[in-house]
Amino acid sequence: MQRIANSLQGHVEVGKIAGQPPLIVHVIHHLGVGGLENGLVNLINHIPPERYRHAIICLKGYSEFRQRINRKDVEIVALNKREGQDFGLYLNLFRTFRRLKPDIVHTRNLGTMEGQVIAALAGAPTRIHGEHGRDIFDLYGKNRKYNLLRKAISPFVDHFIAVSRDLESWLASTVGAQPGRIDQIYNGVDTQRFRPQGAKRLGGGPEGFFTEHSFVIGSVGRMAEVKNYPSLVQAFLMLLKKEPSARERLRLLIVGEGSTRHRCMEMLREAGAQALAWLPGERSDIPEMMQAMDLFVLPSLGEGISNTILEAMSTGLPVIATQVGGNVELIQEGLTGLLIPPAEPAAISDAILKYYENPELLVRHGQAARRHIESNFSMEAMTASYLRVYDKALRH
């Protein structure tokens, strides 16, 4: 943290009130387990407190995930948005902005972008919007209605941040944001928290799940439709059918909660493979869960920059991921993992089998993944990039 502070001397003093650092108000849909939310918490935890203060406005609410914020001076506001169109939300948001008096308002993704207009009306002097990925209802960012909304709100945005080159290009070509107003910043990963742990195995799983010889295929994420976890379960079942002897070793571990979790559990139960899989829901011990895996798989239909891929690579795991969004910017094909077409369980199954049958390849790709993270996706680099954007935005 001190290195970041020292590397950016001469930062702006604009916006300070009574000697306090400028206040950034982050607007998100809900503060819970998720890649976007994880990135926000990491950013707040790593920005030196003498540089910026923070508050978080949650349009819906927050969970125990908020306890991952290390700083005690971060106010979290839940507006408890009702389902559907909630016009009262705008008034509550306006009042909250007026009370907090932010120097910077930073919204994230389409669901909070209307907050840019409210922030302007409330007198917020600097406004930033981040794009972190798309959901199942608009995987490729081509929905005309949504893009018209983005274009209408764009004049209220001083600066855009895209977490991948794919999203950066889309903001310029489709949304019409001026390239000079866009910064592309990759997510960073805490390489101390997520690190290889040798042959250590996690205790506390189902009886007989973790054994000396088990080969654990793992994934972590929101079990929402866009993540397409049923295709991973289907691939796992296909592999068991193709290699019956592998039932003694193969295990499937999916950590997360969401709308498809029950469907995945039913698929496993109907196939008689429920004892070979563990879907524990949300967990707070993600680093330890990843250390219990041999291979990481992300079968999503769309991605921005996946925090879980970064964390898995930092843990020393090879990654199999679909060839969508920012995944192709993270994984070095044939060096740190394998890229496969989306929505093709057979391709997932074949890729898993390649690692299962080649232990040396598993180790080599895992070690290369860790080196790649250490060289290119440090938390320090991400934090310094965000600080440059915040400082530049305040100066203007």
matplotlib code that plots the C-alpha trace (Angstrom):
import matplotlib.pyplot as plt

x = [0.0, 2.8, 4.5, 1.3, 1.2, 4.9, 4.6, 1.9, 3.2, 1.6, -1.9, -4.7, -6.1, -9.4, -12.5, -11.1, -13.4, -11.9, -8.6, -10.2, -9.3, -11.9, -14.9, -15.7, -19.3, -19.5, -23.0, -23.7, -26.8, -26.1, -23.0, -22.7, -20.5, -19.6, -16.7, -17.7, -18.3, -15.0, -13.1, -14.7, -13.8, -10.2, -10.0, -11.2, -8.9, -5.8, -6.3, -4.3, -6.8, -4.9, -5.7, -9.5, -12.5, -15.2, -18.9, -21.0, -24.6, -26.4, -29.6, -30.9, -28.9, -25.9, -24.8, -22.2, -19.8, -19.4, -17.2, -14.4, -13.9, -11.0, -11.5, -13.9, -14.7, -16.7, -20.4, -22.7, -26.2, -29.0, -31.8, -33.8, -35.1, -38.4, -38.9, -39.7, -39.8, -39.2, -39.5, -39.0, -35.5, -34.4, -35.5, -33.7, -30.6, -30.8, -31.1, -28.3, -26.0, -26.9, -26.2, -22.8, -21.6, -19.3, -16.3, -16.6, -19.6, -18.6, -21.4, -20.9, -22.8, -26.1, -28.2, -26.7, -26.0, -29.1, -27.4, -25.1, -28.1, -29.1, -25.6, -25.4, -28.7, -27.4, -24.3, -21.7, -18.7, -17.1, -18.8, -17.3, -19.0, -17.5, -18.4, -17.5, -19.3, -22.8, -25.5, -27.6, -30.2, -27.6, -24.5, -23.0, -24.0, -26.3, -29.7, -31.0, -33.0, -30.2, -27.7, -30.0, -30.2, -26.4, -26.0, -28.6, -26.8, -23.3, -23.1, -23.5, -20.4, -17.0, -15.0, -15.5, -13.6, -13.6, -12.2, -11.3, -10.1, -13.3, -15.5, -13.3, -13.8, -17.5, -17.9, -16.3, -17.9, -21.4, -22.1, -20.2, -18.0, -15.0, -11.8, -10.1, -12.7, -12.2, -9.5, -9.1, -8.0, -7.6, -8.7, -5.9, -5.6, -4.2, -1.3, -0.7, -4.2, -4.5, -1.4, -0.4, -0.4, 1.3, -0.5, -2.7, -6.3, -9.4, -11.1, -14.8, -16.1, -18.5, -17.2, -14.9, -14.9, -11.3, -8.9, -5.2, -5.9, -8.9, -8.8, -10.9, -12.5, -13.5, -15.2, -16.3, -18.9, -22.5, -24.6, -26.6, -27.7, -24.9, -22.3, -23.9, -22.9, -25.3, -22.9, -20.0, -22.2, -23.1, -19.4, -18.6, -21.3, -20.1, -16.6, -17.8, -19.7, -16.7, -14.2, -16.1, -12.9, -12.4, -15.3, -12.7, -10.8, -12.9, -14.7, -16.7, -16.6, -18.7, -18.7, -21.4, -25.1, -27.7, -30.6, -29.0, -27.6, -30.8, -30.9, -27.2, -27.9, -30.9, -28.8, -26.2, -28.8, -30.6, -27.3, -26.4, -23.3, -24.3, -21.6, -18.9, -19.9, -20.1, -22.0, -21.7, -23.2, -21.6, -18.4, -16.1, -13.0, -12.5, -8.7, -8.7, -11.4, -9.3, -6.2, -8.3, -8.8, -6.6, -8.2, -10.4, -13.2, -15.4, -18.1, -19.7, -21.6, -20.2, -17.5, -15.8, -12.7, -13.3, -11.9, -12.2, -10.0, -7.4, -7.7, -7.5, -4.4, -2.8, -3.5, -1.4, -4.3, -4.6, -7.9, -10.4, -12.7, -15.0, -13.7, -15.8, -15.3, -12.2, -11.3, -9.2, -7.2, -6.4, -5.6, -2.6, -3.9, -1.7, 0.5, -1.7, -4.9, -7.3, -10.0, -13.1, -16.3, -19.2, -22.2, -20.3, -20.2, -18.3, -15.5, -15.3, -15.2, -12.4, -10.3, -10.7, -9.7, -6.5, -5.4, -6.6, -4.5, -1.4, -0.3, 2.8, 0.8, -1.4, 1.6, 3.4, 0.3, -0.4, 3.1, 2.9, -0.5, 1.0, 3.9, 1.6, -0.5, 2.6, 3.9, 0.7, -2.2, -0.9, -3.2, -0.7, -0.9, -4.7, -4.9, -2.4, -4.4, -7.6, -5.9, -4.6, -8.2, -9.6, -6.9, -7.3, -11.0, -10.8, -8.3, -10.8]
y = [0.0, 2.4, 1.7, 2.8, 6.0, 6.7, 6.0, 8.6, 11.7, 14.9, 13.7, 16.2, 17.9, 18.9, 18.0, 17.7, 18.9, 20.0, 18.3, 15.0, 13.1, 13.2, 10.9, 8.3, 6.9, 3.5, 2.6, -1.1, -3.3, -5.6, -6.1, -9.9, -12.7, -11.9, -10.9, -7.2, -7.0, -8.8, -6.3, -3.3, -4.7, -5.4, -1.8, -0.2, -2.4, -1.4, 2.3, 4.2, 5.8, 9.1, 9.2, 8.6, 7.9, 5.5, 4.9, 2.2, 2.7, -0.6, -0.3, -3.5, -4.4, -6.2, -9.5, -10.7, -10.2, -6.6, -7.9, -8.4, -4.7, -4.0, -0.3, 0.8, 4.2, 2.9, 3.7, 1.2, 2.4, 0.0, 1.6, -1.6, -1.3, -2.9, -5.4, -3.8, -0.1, 1.7, 5.5, 6.1, 4.7, 7.8, 10.1, 8.1, 8.0, 11.8, 12.4, 10.1, 11.8, 15.2, 13.9, 12.3, 15.1, 12.8, 14.2, 11.2, 8.9, 5.6, 3.4, -0.1, -1.9, -1.1, -1.7, 1.4, 3.6, 5.8, 6.9, 9.0, 11.3, 11.4, 12.2, 15.1, 16.5, 16.2, 18.2, 15.5, 17.1, 14.0, 10.9, 7.6, 4.5, 1.0, -1.9, -5.3, -7.8, -8.7, -10.9, -13.6, -11.1, -9.4, -11.5, -9.6, -6.1, -5.8, -5.1, -2.0, -0.8, -1.1, 0.6, 3.5, 3.9, 3.8, 6.4, 8.7, 8.6, 8.7, 12.6, 12.6, 10.3, 12.0, 8.8, 5.1, 2.2, -1.2, -4.3, -5.9, -4.9, -6.5, -4.2, -1.2, -1.7, -2.2, 1.0, 3.0, 1.2, 0.5, 2.9, 5.7, 6.7, 8.8, 6.7, 9.4, 9.0, 5.3, 3.5, -0.3, -1.7, -5.4, -6.7, -7.6, -10.6, -10.9, -13.3, -13.7, -14.7, -16.9, -19.0, -22.7, -24.9, -28.0, -31.3, -29.9, -31.1, -29.4, -31.1, -30.9, -32.0, -34.9, -38.2, -39.9, -36.8, -35.8, -38.7, -39.1, -39.9, -37.8, -35.5, -32.5, -30.5, -27.2, -23.9, -20.9, -18.3, -17.2, -20.1, -17.8, -18.7, -16.8, -19.0, -22.1, -24.5, -27.2, -27.7, -28.4, -31.0, -32.5, -32.7, -34.4, -37.0, -37.6, -38.1, -40.6, -42.5, -42.5, -43.5, -45.7, -46.4, -42.7, -42.8, -43.8, -40.5, -37.8, -35.3, -32.2, -29.1, -26.1, -23.3, -20.6, -20.0, -19.1, -20.0, -23.1, -24.8, -26.9, -28.0, -29.1, -31.1, -32.8, -33.7, -35.3, -37.1, -38.5, -39.8, -41.4, -39.3, -37.1, -38.7, -37.7, -34.0, -31.3, -28.0, -26.3, -23.0, -19.7, -20.1, -17.5, -19.7, -19.5, -19.6, -22.8, -24.3, -23.5, -25.1, -28.3, -28.3, -29.8, -28.1, -25.1, -24.9, -21.8, -22.8, -19.3, -18.0, -14.4, -12.8, -9.4, -10.2, -13.2, -12.7, -16.4, -17.2, -14.9, -16.3, -19.9, -19.1, -17.4, -20.6, -22.5, -24.1, -24.7, -23.2, -24.5, -21.7, -20.8, -18.6, -15.6, -12.0, -11.3, -15.0, -15.0, -12.1, -14.0, -17.6, -18.3, -21.2, -24.3, -22.6, -21.8, -23.5, -24.4, -22.3, -24.1, -23.1, -22.0, -24.3, -27.5, -29.9, -32.5, -29.9, -29.4, -33.2, -33.7, -30.9, -32.3, -35.7, -34.2, -33.0, -36.1, -38.3, -36.0, -35.1, -33.4, -31.1, -30.2, -29.2, -27.3, -25.3, -24.6, -23.2, -21.1, -19.7, -18.6, -16.9, -15.1, -13.7, -12.5, -10.7, -9.2, -9.0, -7.7, -5.9, -3.1, -2.5, -2.5, -0.1, 2.3, 2.4, 3.2, 6.0, 7.5, 7.6, 9.1, 11.7, 12.6, 12.8, 15.2, 17.4, 17.8]
z = [0.0, 0.9, -2.5, -4.2, -2.2, -2.9, -6.6, -7.2, -5.4, -6.5, -6.4, -6.5, -3.4, -5.0, -3.1, 0.3, 3.1, 6.4, 5.6, 4.7, 1.5, -1.3, -1.0, -3.6, -3.5, -5.2, -6.5, -7.0, -7.2, -4.2, -2.0, -1.9, -3.2, -6.9, -9.1, -9.4, -5.6, -4.9, -7.1, -5.3, -1.9, -3.0, -4.3, -1.1, 1.0, -1.1, -1.7, 1.0, 3.4, 3.1, -0.6, -0.7, 1.5, 0.4, 0.8, -0.9, -2.0, -2.6, -4.6, -3.1, 0.0, 1.3, 2.9, 5.4, 2.5, 3.6, 6.5, 4.0, 3.9, 6.2, 6.7, 9.5, 8.0, 5.0, 5.2, 3.5, 2.5, 1.5, -0.5, -0.5, -4.1, -4.7, -7.6, -10.9, -11.5, -8.2, -8.8, -5.1, -5.5, -7.5, -4.7, -2.1, -4.2, -4.7, -1.0, -0.2, -2.7, -1.2, 2.3, 1.5, -0.8, -2.9, -4.8, -7.2, -7.9, -9.4, -10.8, -12.1, -14.9, -16.6, -13.5, -11.7, -14.7, -14.2, -11.0, -13.1, -14.0, -10.3, -9.3, -11.7, -10.5, -6.9, -7.7, -7.7, -9.5, -11.0, -12.3, -13.4, -14.8, -14.9, -17.2, -15.7, -17.9, -19.3, -18.0, -19.7, -21.0, -23.2, -23.6, -26.5, -25.7, -28.7, -27.1, -28.8, -25.8, -23.4, -25.7, -26.3, -22.6, -22.3, -25.1, -23.5, -20.1, -21.6, -21.6, -17.8, -17.5, -17.2, -17.5, -18.3, -17.0, -18.8, -17.1, -20.4, -23.9, -25.3, -23.2, -24.0, -27.7, -27.2, -25.2, -28.1, -31.1, -29.8, -26.9, -28.6, -25.7, -26.8, -26.6, -24.6, -21.9, -21.5, -19.4, -19.5, -16.1, -15.4, -12.0, -9.7, -7.4, -3.9, -4.5, -0.8, 0.0, -3.1, -3.4, -4.0, -0.9, -2.1, -1.4, 1.4, 1.3, 2.8, 5.7, 6.4, 3.1, 2.6, 3.9, 1.4, -0.9, -0.4, -0.5, -1.1, -4.8, -5.6, -8.6, -7.8, -10.7, -9.2, -9.8, -7.8, -8.8, -8.8, -10.0, -12.3, -15.8, -17.5, -15.7, -17.2, -14.5, -15.7, -18.7, -16.2, -14.4, -17.8, -18.8, -15.5, -16.0, -19.6, -18.3, -15.7, -18.4, -20.8, -18.1, -15.5, -13.6, -12.9, -10.4, -7.8, -8.2, -10.0, -7.8, -8.7, -6.4, -7.3, -4.7, -4.9, -4.7, -7.4, -9.5, -11.2, -8.0, -7.4, -11.1, -10.9, -7.8, -9.4, -12.4, -10.2, -8.1, -11.2, -12.5, -9.2, -8.9, -5.9, -3.7, -6.1, -6.1, -3.5, -4.0, -0.6, -1.6, -0.5, 1.5, 3.2, 2.8, -0.9, -0.8, 1.1, -1.2, -4.2, -2.6, -2.4, -6.2, -8.9, -11.9, -12.3, -14.9, -15.8, -18.3, -18.5, -21.6, -21.1, -19.0, -18.3, -16.4, -14.1, -10.6, -10.0, -13.0, -11.6, -8.1, -9.5, -11.5, -8.5, -6.6, -9.2, -11.0, -14.7, -16.0, -18.6, -19.6, -22.5, -25.3, -24.4, -23.3, -21.3, -20.7, -23.9, -22.4, -19.2, -20.3, -22.5, -24.5, -24.1, -21.5, -18.5, -19.5, -22.3, -24.0, -25.3, -27.2, -25.0, -24.4, -25.4, -22.5, -24.6, -25.1, -21.3, -20.8, -23.3, -21.8, -18.3, -19.5, -21.1, -17.7, -15.9, -18.1, -18.1, -14.5, -15.8, -18.0, -15.0, -12.9, -15.7, -16.6, -13.0, -12.3, -15.5, -14.4, -11.1, -12.8, -15.2, -12.4, -10.5, -13.6, -15.0, -12.5, -9.2, -6.8, -6.7, -10.5, -10.4, -7.5, -9.0, -12.3, -10.5, -8.5, -11.8, -13.2, -10.0, -9.8, -13.5, -13.2, -10.2, -12.0, -14.9]

ax = plt.figure().add_subplot(projection="3d")
ax.plot(x, y, z, "-o")
ax.set_aspect("equal")
plt.show()
